[in-house]
Amino acid sequence: MHGRAPTMRGMSPLRIVLTLVLATTGEAPSERQVALMIREADAIWRPHGVAVALEGRGGPALPIPGAELPLALRFADPPAARLGRLGAVRLVHGVPERSLDIVAADVSTLVGQAVWHGRRVDEWPATMVDQIKGRALGRVLAHELGHFLLASPVHTRIGLMRAGFTARDLASADRRPFQVNREYLPRLGARLDRLRPSLANAALEQP
């Protein structure tokens, strides 16, 4: 990846509105972690014309009106077929379902055991733990949103869509390694061009 990824300024933003489905039997993220997760995912996707918000909690203001896309976000336990993954999006004949899975307990464990400035993350004060784990969840969420927005299961060697993240990647304050790879921007632009009009038309048709 060379330099900063181009932005999509001037285009009508697409707002993804997430509805939480707490299907996990493990420990769910705290409210603060969830808020930080949304903020991180929004910061990663906003330069590309996509805003991320949580249902009923507003979200960052859009500079101009845009279409809204509701998606379900499940903090779910991993089915056997997904063991080893931090999240998943199911594609059926190349079309992504409107739901995302994040195995929040696994993200929390991975990041919590990481050594940060000589101490395990879980040993830091609660506010710092929330900040780091919320950031990590946001990056996993941004990755899964990438699969949805690109309508592709493909992974890259570097960038947001790489196949795996280390605990340090997820915990670091440096967001640059989580940029969308340049070669995927044309596909992303075409996909957003298809999504925006269909969502706007659906909204106009509602009583």
N, C-alpha and C positions, 0 to 999 in steps of 0.2 A: 504494500500500500504506500503510495507516494503522496504526501501533502494531505490537505483536507478534502473530504468528499464534497462535491458540488451540492448546493442546496436547491430547493424548489420554491424560492420566494415568488410571490405574485400568484401562486396557484391557490385555489380555494382549499383550505385544509380539510382533511378527513379526521373526525374525532371518533376515536374508539372508546366506547363507554363499557366498562367492565362490570359485570355483576358477580359478586363473590358467591361461590358455592363451597361451603366448608364440609367436604366429604371425608376429610382425613380422620383417622383414629389417633393420630399422633398430635403433638402440640402445635397449635395453629400460631401463625405470627401475631405479634401484638399489633394494636391499632397504629402505633407509631411506625412500626416496621412496614405495615401496609401502606401508610401515607408516603413513606420514603421510597418504597418500591415503585409506586405510581409516579412519583416525581422523577426518579431515575429513568424509568422507561420513557417518560415524556421527553426528558432532556435528550435522550438518544435519538428518538424518532422525530422530534419537532423540526429539525433542520430539513427533513425530507417531506414535509407537508402532512405529517400525521401527529395529532395530539392524542394523549392518553389520559383518561379520566376514570373515576370510580362512580358508579351509579349513586345518585343521591348526594354526592359530595362535591358537586360543581366541577372543579378542576381549573387548570390554567385558562385564562381568557383567550379566545381566538381573535386574531386581528380582524378577520372578516368571517362572515357566516360560512359554515361548512356542513357537509353531510355528517350524520351520526351513524355509527355502526355498532350495534350492541353485540357483545361477546360474553360468554360465560367463562369465568376463571375459577378453576377448581383447585383447591389445595388438597390434592388427593394422594392416597397411598398408591404406590406403583403396582399395576398389574404385573404378573410374572414376565410378560413379554417386554416390559419396559425397565426391568431391573438395570441399574447402572446409569439411568438417565435422570437428569434433574427436572426435565419437563418434556412435554410432548404435544403435538398437534396431529390430529388424524386427517389424512387426505383420502378421499374416496374418488377414484377415477380422476385424480388430479385436482379435485375441488376440496379445499379445506373446510372441515366442519367449523361451526361458529362457537367453538369452545376450546379452551386451552387448559392443559394440566401443568401444575408446578408441584413437585414433590418438596414442599417447603421444609419438612423435617430433615430431609437429606441435605438441602442447601444450608440449613442452620447448623447441622452437625459438621459438614465439610468446612464451613467458614469458622465456626466456633473453635475448632481444633487447630486452626492455623496459628502460627506464632507471629505476633505483631509487635515489633519493638521489644523483643525479649520476653513477651508474655503471651500466653494463649489468649485469643480474642475473648473467650468466655470468662476470662479472669479480669477483664477490664470493667469499669463502671457500667451500669445498665444503659445509660444514655449512649455511651460509645458503642456498646454491643448492638443496640437497636440501630444506630446509624450504619454500622458496617453490614449487619445482616439485611437491613432494608435495602441498602445499595446492591448487595449481592442478589437479592430476590428480584430487584428491578432489572438487573442485567440478564438474568435467566428469562424473565418475562419479555424483555426486548428481543431476545433471541427467538423465543417461540412466536412472538408477533411477526418476526421476520419470515418464519416459515409460512405463516398465514398470509401476510401481505405479498410475498413472492409466489405463493401457491406452489411451493417446491420443498421437497425433503432434503435437498442437496446441502452439503456442508462445504465450507471453504477451508483453506489451510490457515488463514489469519483472519482477523476482523470479527465482527459481531456473529457471523454465521459459521465460525469454526466449530468443529465437532465437540470439543471439550474445553472446559475452563478449569484452571487451577484455583485453589483457595485464594492465593495471592492476587490473581487476576480479578476475582470477584470482590475482594476486599479493598483493593487499592483505590485511592482517590482519583487516580488518573483514568479518565474516561476514553482517552484516545484509542486504546486497543479495541474499543467496541463500536467503531465506525462501520457503516455498511460499505462493503467492498465496491469500488467503482464499477466493476464489470456487471454488477447487479442493478445499477441505477436505471438503465433503460428498461429492464423488465419491471422494476418497481414503478416507474413512471407510467408504463402502459397499463399495469394492473390498477393503479390508482385512478387513471383516466376511465377505466371501465367501472370501478366501484362508485365513484362520486355521482355520476348522473343517475345510476339505478337507485341509489339511496335517496337522492334528492327527489326523484320522481315518486318514490314510495312515500316519502314524507308529505308531498303535496296531495297525494291521493287519500291520506288519512282524513276522517271527518273532523 
